[in-house]
Every structure is written in structure tokens, then in C-alpha cells.
Amino acid sequence: MLLMEPWYLPEITNPNPDTDWIILLAVLVFLVHFLGRMFFPNYHHRVQISFFNDYEAVKLISEKRTNLPRESMLFALNTTLILALFVYEQMTWLNHPALPMNPMSDYLKLLAILVMYLVFRLFISAAFGWLFQIPDLSSRFNQIWLVNYQFLGFYGMIPVFIVPFLSTPLRLVALILIWLALSAWLIYSVIRELKVLKTIGINLFYKILYLCTLEILPVWWGMSALLKDI
């Protein structure tokens, strides 16, 4: 008796073959976030309040122990992992020629670029402090920016991890909404940073220098790189 082909049992395939690594990344990010909230609950709560409350922000960055502490770096790392994934999703949507279609490898390259940018940003701020002999000022620049940066990661986790599993029309809508939210966050963060820096008595010259060097130029460079050759 001839064996019949099991035509009635179609092969089960993964509808999202390139998203398995994203699931692992999501587990890692949520695990780090959970551990951060468990071990540093007060800091997590204060960062959320500081994003909207100028008094709490000034109080937080004025504490000596908040000069790039472990909890700050932990949450900042999580934000970087999330932001790198969002950039990867956007470049994939645009079919960017810089991506050789090796998903996880592409993501790791983008992550490395973002990490180098963060290190460079902190270094430039510290260099300004050394050059103008205002090390305490440069430290506060870094602190207020890290507070806003960490807040972005707190609320950017779920939307960014959902995008790869959406259908094409919904993915476009989600990317647009994330861009709008990211733009609103950036504008609000810059206004707050300048406001908080004014509260602690920072000179207008340093605020303009900070705004142009560490806020406007990186955004311009990032958008230029993202849209290059598109």
C-alpha cells in the first residue's frame, strides 16, 4: 500500500521568521527593567517624577550620589537597547541599503553605534567642563540629560517591541505614532533641560552651547544618516 502524501497537513511555518531574536531581546530588556525597579524602586519613581517636576529634577541632579550611579547606567542601558531596536525597525521599513539583511547582526551594529554616541556625548560634556574649568556644570549637564533619557526607556519598551509583529499597515501607523511621541519627548526634554539649568543658575552662553552641540547636532546627524541613499 502506497503511503499518501500528507497534503492535508500543511507545513507549519513561523509567520515572523526574523523576529525570534527580538523576543529574546524583549525578555532581556524587561528582566533588566524589573531588576532595576526591584533593587532601586525609589530611584525609578523619582526619575518619573523628575521628568515633570522641575523641583524634584533639581533636587535629584544636585545629589552627589546621582553622578552617573549604577541605577542610572542600568536604566540608560535599557533605553539604548530599545532605541537601537527602533532605529533598526525604521531602517528595515525604509529598506535601507546599509542593512545587509542579517537582522541580529544589523541590530548589534546599530547598538554599538548608539553606545559609542552615548560615550562620546558624555566625554564631550566632560571635556567642556575641563576646558572651561566648570566640571560640576558638565556633570549636571549629563545628569539632567540621563534623567530624560531614562524616562524615554520606561515608556518606550512596549510600543517598540510590538512593532515587528504588526501587519504592514499597522506597522506604518505605529512607526508614525512613535516618531510623533519621540519628537514630543525631544522638544519637551530640551525645554525642561534649559529650564532646570536656569533654575540652578547656569549661564545663557553655556545653555546655548549645550543645546547646539549635544542636542541639535546629534539629531541632525542621526536623521541625515537614516535618510541617506533612501
C-alpha positions as CSV (number, residue, x, y, z in Angstrom):
1,M,0.0,0.0,0.0
2,L,1.4,3.3,-1.1
3,L,1.9,6.0,1.5
4,M,-0.2,9.0,0.8
5,E,1.4,12.5,0.9
6,P,0.0,14.3,3.9
7,W,-1.3,17.1,1.7
8,Y,-4.0,17.9,4.3
9,L,-1.3,18.7,6.9
10,P,0.5,21.8,5.6
11,E,3.9,22.6,7.0
12,I,3.7,25.0,9.9
13,T,6.0,28.0,9.4
14,N,6.8,30.9,11.5
15,P,4.9,34.0,10.1
16,N,7.7,36.2,11.5
17,P,10.9,34.2,10.8
18,D,13.2,37.1,11.7
19,T,11.7,38.1,15.0
20,D,12.8,35.2,17.3
21,W,15.8,37.2,18.4
22,I,13.5,40.2,19.2
23,I,11.6,38.0,21.6
24,L,14.9,37.2,23.4
25,L,15.8,40.9,23.4
26,A,12.4,41.8,24.9
27,V,12.9,39.2,27.7
28,L,16.3,40.7,28.4
29,V,15.0,44.3,28.5
30,F,12.0,43.5,30.7
31,L,14.2,41.5,33.0
32,V,16.7,44.3,33.4
33,H,13.8,46.8,33.9
34,F,12.2,44.5,36.5
35,L,15.5,44.1,38.4
36,G,16.1,47.8,38.3
37,R,12.7,48.5,39.7
38,M,13.1,45.8,42.4
39,F,16.6,46.9,43.6
40,F,16.2,50.7,43.0
41,P,12.5,51.4,43.5
42,N,13.0,54.9,44.9
43,Y,15.2,56.0,42.0
44,H,12.8,54.7,39.4
45,H,10.0,56.6,41.0
46,R,12.0,59.8,41.3
47,V,13.0,59.7,37.6
48,Q,9.4,59.6,36.6
49,I,8.5,62.5,38.9
50,S,11.6,64.5,37.8
51,F,10.6,64.4,34.2
52,F,7.5,66.6,35.0
53,N,8.6,68.2,38.3
54,D,11.4,70.8,38.0
55,Y,11.9,70.9,41.7
56,E,12.4,67.2,42.0
57,A,14.7,67.2,39.0
58,V,16.9,69.9,40.5
59,K,17.0,68.0,43.8
60,L,17.8,64.7,42.1
61,I,20.7,66.0,40.0
62,S,22.1,68.0,42.9
63,E,22.7,64.9,44.9
64,K,26.4,63.8,44.7
65,R,25.4,60.1,44.6
66,T,23.5,60.6,41.4
67,N,26.6,61.4,39.4
68,L,26.3,58.5,37.0
69,P,25.3,55.9,39.6
70,R,24.7,52.2,39.0
71,E,20.9,52.6,38.8
72,S,21.2,55.4,36.3
73,M,23.5,53.4,34.0
74,L,21.3,50.4,34.3
75,F,18.2,52.2,33.1
76,A,20.1,54.1,30.5
77,L,21.4,50.8,29.0
78,N,17.9,49.6,28.7
79,T,16.8,52.7,26.9
80,T,19.7,52.2,24.5
81,L,18.7,48.7,23.7
82,I,15.2,49.9,23.0
83,L,16.3,52.9,20.9
84,A,18.6,50.7,18.8
85,L,15.7,48.4,18.0
86,F,13.5,51.3,17.0
87,V,16.2,52.6,14.6
88,Y,16.6,49.0,13.2
89,E,12.8,48.8,12.7
90,Q,12.7,52.2,10.9
91,M,15.7,51.3,8.6
92,T,14.1,47.9,7.8
93,W,10.8,49.7,6.9
94,L,12.7,52.1,4.6
95,N,14.7,49.1,3.1
96,H,17.9,51.0,3.9
97,P,20.9,49.9,1.8
98,A,23.1,49.9,4.8
99,L,21.4,46.8,6.2
100,P,22.7,43.6,4.6
101,M,19.6,41.6,5.8
102,N,21.3,39.9,8.7
103,P,18.8,41.0,11.4
104,M,20.6,40.3,14.7
105,S,24.0,41.4,13.3
106,D,22.5,44.6,11.9
107,Y,20.9,45.3,15.3
108,L,24.1,44.8,17.2
109,K,25.9,47.2,14.8
110,L,23.3,49.9,15.4
111,L,23.5,49.2,19.2
112,A,27.3,49.6,19.0
113,I,26.9,52.9,17.2
114,L,24.5,54.2,19.8
115,V,26.7,53.1,22.7
116,M,29.6,54.9,21.1
117,Y,27.5,58.0,20.7
118,L,26.5,57.9,24.3
119,V,30.1,57.6,25.5
120,F,31.1,60.4,23.1
121,R,28.4,62.6,24.4
122,L,29.4,62.1,28.0
123,F,33.0,62.6,27.0
124,I,32.3,65.9,25.1
125,S,30.3,67.2,28.1
126,A,33.2,66.3,30.5
127,A,35.7,67.9,28.0
128,F,33.7,71.2,28.1
129,G,33.8,71.1,31.8
130,W,37.6,70.6,31.8
131,L,38.2,73.2,29.1
132,F,36.1,75.9,30.8
133,Q,37.0,74.8,34.3
134,I,33.4,74.0,35.2
135,P,33.5,70.2,36.0
136,D,30.4,70.4,38.3
137,L,28.4,72.1,35.5
138,S,29.3,69.4,32.9
139,S,28.3,66.8,35.5
140,R,24.9,68.4,35.9
141,F,24.5,68.5,32.1
142,N,25.0,64.8,32.0
143,Q,22.7,64.1,34.9
144,I,19.7,66.1,33.6
145,W,20.0,64.5,30.2
146,L,20.3,61.0,31.6
147,V,17.1,61.6,33.7
148,N,15.1,62.4,30.5
149,Y,16.8,59.6,28.5
150,Q,15.9,57.0,31.1
151,F,12.3,58.2,31.2
152,L,12.1,57.5,27.4
153,G,13.0,53.9,28.0
154,F,10.4,53.4,30.7
155,Y,7.5,54.1,28.3
156,G,9.1,53.1,25.0
157,M,9.5,49.4,25.8
158,I,6.1,48.0,24.9
159,P,5.4,50.1,21.7
160,V,8.8,49.4,20.2
161,F,8.6,45.6,20.8
162,I,5.1,45.3,19.4
163,V,6.0,46.9,16.0
164,P,7.8,43.9,14.4
165,F,4.8,41.7,14.9
166,L,2.2,44.0,13.4
167,S,0.8,43.8,9.8
168,T,2.3,46.2,7.3
169,P,-0.4,48.9,7.5
170,L,-0.5,48.8,11.3
171,R,3.3,48.9,11.4
172,L,3.4,52.1,9.4
173,V,0.8,53.7,11.8
174,A,2.8,52.5,14.8
175,L,6.1,53.9,13.5
176,I,4.5,57.3,12.8
177,L,3.0,57.4,16.3
178,I,6.3,56.5,17.8
179,W,8.1,59.2,15.8
180,L,5.5,61.8,17.0
181,A,5.9,60.7,20.6
182,L,9.7,60.8,20.2
183,S,9.6,64.3,18.7
184,A,7.3,65.5,21.6
185,W,9.7,63.9,24.1
186,L,12.7,65.6,22.5
187,I,11.1,69.1,22.4
188,Y,9.8,68.8,25.9
189,S,13.2,67.4,27.2
190,V,15.1,70.3,25.7
191,I,12.7,72.9,27.2
192,R,12.9,71.2,30.6
193,E,16.7,70.9,30.5
194,L,17.1,74.6,29.7
195,K,14.5,75.4,32.4
196,V,16.2,73.3,35.1
197,L,19.7,74.6,34.1
198,K,18.3,78.1,34.5
199,T,17.0,77.2,37.9
200,I,20.4,76.1,39.1
201,G,22.0,79.3,37.8
202,I,23.6,78.2,34.5
203,N,24.9,81.0,32.2
204,L,22.9,81.6,29.0
205,F,26.1,81.0,26.9
206,Y,26.6,77.5,28.3
207,K,23.0,76.7,27.7
208,I,23.1,77.7,24.1
209,L,26.4,75.8,23.6
210,Y,24.9,72.8,25.3
211,L,21.7,72.9,23.1
212,C,23.6,73.2,19.8
213,T,26.4,70.8,20.5
214,L,24.7,68.0,22.4
215,E,21.0,68.2,21.2
216,I,20.6,69.7,17.7
217,L,23.7,68.4,16.0
218,P,23.2,64.7,17.1
219,V,19.5,64.8,15.9
220,W,20.6,66.3,12.6
221,W,23.3,63.8,12.1
222,G,21.0,60.9,13.0
223,M,18.3,61.9,10.6
224,S,20.8,62.5,7.8
225,A,22.3,59.0,8.3
226,L,18.8,57.4,8.5
227,L,17.6,59.1,5.3
228,K,20.9,58.8,3.3
229,D,20.5,56.9,0.0
230,I,16.8,56.5,0.5
